[in-house]
């Protein structure tokens, strides 16, 4: 079958900036996009079957488009249908070597290792790219795949081969999301049973497991930190709707609360947000949770809730169900608009907080104690500045700050934000924001 990559989800990137006029409360209704971190492994998992798979609610973001380009480059049929729908059909055995240039664009390229080993017995994966937010270990992936029966040689690229994967007990030395996903994808076609201990259990990991189960995989323990995978001979095709992005939902909550706006976010899975609410509640954010929606009531005067004894509270990240690392930047930006003092403790990535100097330049009162800890005292009057987005979540934090600021802000390198947030400027304009996308 010929490879088809028609009508991509988004246009080719050019050097662009956002120009934002701050000081306007946001108001209106917005629908949550599909979960980026679920879509990426699910796209890779489509290589495990020789039957067609139709994915819906696929987010139109750069990282997903790069993942689909990688699939097409392996000789797999990829077809964009109507909005948010992509058909993937790996009828013929895919090629096993990934394109180095495409891999440089995205961290998730490592997710092809498990499916390619399971389907072809070989995988050549160049070093993955992605956000520069600190060291991001590959060791969990390599150890799991080696124990499942792969030989791995590292010489610039990761060169892997196997004469047949076999189920074994695995204990991951950290609850790595992508490490868990690679292990699961390799195990579904392995001979025998694989038990994965200390498995990550984030909503997007659960979505991948449920997707694989819909194709005939046998997986028990979904949602827990112990997964049991009984290998099957083959997977069938099917249709799957990507779950809503709980990180995006929380980002819109932060946008609404910080601008004192009134926002309703629809198409939400509230059960994916319980741990997140605890962090936002420490910042004084009130949230109304419906059956499939969330509302941030307008006009909130945010006040940080002290710990018992008037002690300074802390928001710290960790593996699910702890507060997500992807939201520490957003929480920090919201904290600049809340009365009181809070410690933001980013444990997982040593470069995640290195954007705070940009917020300080805008007028935020933040002390960066070390690469992992920042003390925020608010509320602060912010003023528009020119900035560059270093990564996806820092870019969203800068957007929050700019929408709160007096005057005009310019955020460059917005391709980073586009990697994780679908048509964010259009959706913010629909909520009343003054934001324009300009070249240069």
Secondary structure, 3 states (H helix, E strand, C coil): CCCCCCCCCCCCCCCEEEEEECCCCCEEEEECCECHHHHHHHHHHHHHCCCCEEEECCCCCHHHHHHHHHHHHCCCEEEECCCCCEEEECCCCCCCECCHHHHHCCHHHHHHHHHHHHHHCEEEECCCCCCCCCCCCCHHHHHHHHHCCCEEEECCCEEEECCCCECCEEECCCCCHHHHHHHHHHHCCCECEEEEECCCCCHHHHHHHHHHHHCCCEEECCCCCEEEEECCCCCCCEEEECCECHHHHHHHHHHHHHCCCEEEEECCCHHHCHHHHHHHHHCCCCCEECCCEEEECCCCCCECCCECCCECEEEEECCCCCECHHHHHHHHHHHCCCEEEEEEECCCCCCCCCCHHHHHHHCCEEEEEECCEEEEEECCCCECCEEECCCHHHHHHHHHHHHHCECEEEEECCHHHHCCCCCHHHHHHHCCCEEEEEEC
